[in-house]
Amino acid sequence: MIEELRERGHGVHVLFLDADDEALLRRFSETRRKHPLGGRGGAKEAIRQERKVLTPLREMADTVLNTTQFTVHQLRDALLQRFCMREKGRLHVSIVSFGYRYGIPSEADMVLDVRFLPNPNFVPAMKPLTGLDRKVRGYVVSAPATKKFLRLMTSVLHFLLPLYTKEGKAYFTLGIGCTGGRHRSVAVAEALSKAIGGDSAPVVVHRDLHRSSSSRRSLS
């Protein structure tokens, strides 16, 4: 059916939503919903069967999106980035800040580790804030190492992005990680997006900002 639609000239984009087994099991448990293929083997066996059945569809997908680490709001943002802002011939650039303690974003084409930068988490007045706060951003971005890092990475991306566009790549996602995804990665993601600017100005998503603050509240 998909091939027939394409032969008729329709623009068909197949999106396949995936997640790790542990995340799927947790979601079925939290929602108390029975898996459609559930039987004597329980949800775990049903998920295994589901993966087998859906393998052909996954292989023909234009986009495979792993939602393991996503909240519903982050999933919405990811879908909007891919399908509501598309312009033919344009490379859509996304920057995702994240915390290494929660895993590397599966959708990232390139990952930068900024844990070498000065950490506001060790400054009592800044610890409860985030990289979106002006004080935190100023603290991180004003460091000599950060200035040089931003200058070098801006130059690299200005070199790479036109080449990716020429090659026909539609999406490019840059992951920027620090320990918890709350301070340094957030500040650097915002600064790098501003530095790139122009037609390639990235959409910025702070994946673990809410997760980090929730974790801190639960530990306090």
C-alpha positions in Angstrom: 0.0 0.0 0.0 2.9 2.4 0.9 4.6 1.7 -2.4 1.4 2.1 -4.3 0.8 5.5 -2.8 4.4 6.6 -3.6 4.0 5.4 -7.2 0.9 7.6 -7.5 3.1 10.6 -6.5 2.0 11.0 -2.9 4.6 12.0 -0.3 4.6 9.2 2.2 6.9 9.3 5.2 6.9 6.2 7.5 7.5 7.0 11.1 8.3 4.0 13.5 8.1 4.7 17.2 10.3 2.4 19.2 11.5 2.0 22.8 13.7 -0.3 24.9 12.0 -3.4 26.3 12.4 -2.1 29.9 10.6 1.1 29.1 7.8 -0.7 27.3 7.3 -3.1 30.3 7.2 -0.1 32.6 4.6 1.7 30.5 2.3 -1.3 30.4 2.7 -1.7 34.1 2.0 2.0 34.8 -1.1 2.2 32.5 -2.3 -1.3 33.6 -3.1 -2.1 29.9 -2.8 -5.6 28.5 -0.5 -6.0 25.5 -2.6 -6.9 22.4 -0.4 -10.0 21.9 -0.3 -10.9 25.6 -0.8 -14.5 26.6 0.7 -17.0 28.9 4.2 -15.5 28.4 3.1 -12.1 29.7 4.1 -8.7 28.4 7.8 -9.5 28.0 7.0 -12.3 25.5 4.3 -10.2 23.8 6.8 -7.4 23.2 9.3 -10.0 21.7 6.5 -11.2 19.3 5.6 -7.7 18.5 9.1 -6.8 17.5 9.2 -9.9 15.2 5.9 -9.0 13.6 6.8 -5.3 13.0 10.4 -5.9 11.8 9.5 -5.4 8.1 7.7 -2.2 8.8 10.6 -0.9 10.9 13.0 -1.7 8.1 11.1 0.4 5.6 10.6 3.3 7.9 12.1 6.7 6.9 12.4 7.7 10.5 12.9 5.5 13.5 12.3 7.4 16.8 13.3 5.8 20.1 11.1 7.3 22.8 12.7 5.5 25.8 13.8 8.8 27.4 11.0 11.0 26.1 8.3 12.6 28.1 5.0 13.2 26.2 6.1 16.8 25.8 9.5 15.9 24.4 7.9 13.5 22.0 5.6 16.3 20.8 8.6 18.5 20.3 10.5 15.8 18.3 7.5 15.3 16.0 7.0 19.0 15.4 10.7 19.3 14.5 10.5 16.6 11.9 7.1 17.1 10.4 5.8 20.7 11.0 8.8 22.7 9.9 9.9 20.9 6.8 11.2 22.9 3.8 12.5 21.1 0.7 16.3 21.3 0.5 16.8 22.6 4.0 18.7 20.8 6.7 16.8 20.9 10.0 19.3 21.1 12.9 18.4 20.2 16.4 20.6 20.5 19.6 19.6 18.2 22.5 21.1 18.9 25.9 21.2 15.8 28.1 22.7 14.2 31.2 25.0 11.3 30.9 23.5 9.7 33.9 20.3 9.3 31.9 22.0 7.9 28.7 23.0 9.4 25.4 20.1 10.5 23.1 19.6 7.7 20.6 18.7 10.2 17.8 22.0 12.1 18.1 24.2 12.1 15.0 27.0 13.7 16.9 27.7 13.9 20.7 29.8 16.5 22.5 30.9 15.9 26.2 31.1 19.3 28.1 31.8 17.8 31.5 35.3 19.4 31.3 33.8 22.9 31.7 33.4 24.7 35.1 30.4 23.2 37.0 27.9 25.5 38.5 26.6 22.6 40.6 29.5 23.2 43.0 28.5 26.9 43.4 25.9 27.0 46.2 24.0 30.0 44.8 23.8 28.4 41.4 23.1 24.8 42.3 19.3 25.1 42.4 19.2 27.0 39.1 19.5 25.8 35.5 21.5 26.7 32.4 18.6 28.8 31.3 19.2 31.2 34.1 21.3 34.2 33.1 23.7 33.8 36.1 24.4 30.2 35.3 24.8 30.8 31.6 27.2 33.7 32.2 29.2 31.6 34.6 29.6 28.8 32.1 30.0 30.8 28.9 32.4 33.3 30.3 35.0 30.6 31.2 38.0 30.7 28.8 37.6 27.0 28.0 34.0 27.5 27.0 34.8 30.5 24.8 37.4 28.6 22.9 35.1 25.5 22.7 32.2 27.5 21.3 34.5 29.2 18.8 35.9 26.0 17.5 32.6 24.1 17.4 30.8 27.0 15.7 33.5 26.9 13.0 33.2 23.1 12.6 29.5 23.2 12.3 29.6 26.1 9.8 31.9 23.8 7.8 29.8 20.6 8.2 26.2 21.8 7.9 26.4 23.0 4.3 28.1 19.7 3.3 25.3 17.7 5.0 22.8 19.8 3.1 24.5 19.2 -0.2 24.7 15.5 0.5 20.9 15.4 1.0 20.7 14.9 4.7 17.3 16.2 6.0 18.0 16.2 9.8 21.0 16.6 11.9 20.9 16.2 15.7 23.7 17.3 18.0 23.8 16.0 21.5 25.5 18.0 24.2 26.0 16.3 27.5 27.0 17.1 31.0 26.6 15.0 34.2 22.9 15.7 35.0 21.7 17.7 31.9 20.9 20.7 34.1 23.6 23.3 34.0 26.5 23.1 31.5 24.9 21.2 28.6 21.9 23.5 28.8 24.0 26.7 28.8 26.3 25.5 26.0 23.3 24.3 23.8 21.7 27.7 24.0 25.0 29.5 23.3 25.9 27.3 20.4 22.4 27.6 18.8 22.7 31.4 19.0 26.3 31.3 17.6 25.2 29.2 14.6 22.3 31.4 13.7 21.2 32.1 10.2 19.2 29.7 8.1 20.7 26.7 10.1 19.6 28.1 13.5 18.9 24.9 15.5 15.9 24.0 17.5 17.0 23.4 21.0 15.6 20.7 23.3 16.6 20.2 26.9 15.9 16.6 27.4 16.7 16.1 31.0 16.1 19.5 32.5 12.8 18.5 34.2 14.1 15.1 35.1 17.2 16.6 36.8 15.1 19.0 38.9 12.7 16.3 39.9 15.6 14.1 41.0 17.0 16.9 43.0 13.7 17.5 44.8 13.3 13.8 45.6 16.8 13.7 47.1 16.4 16.9 49.1 
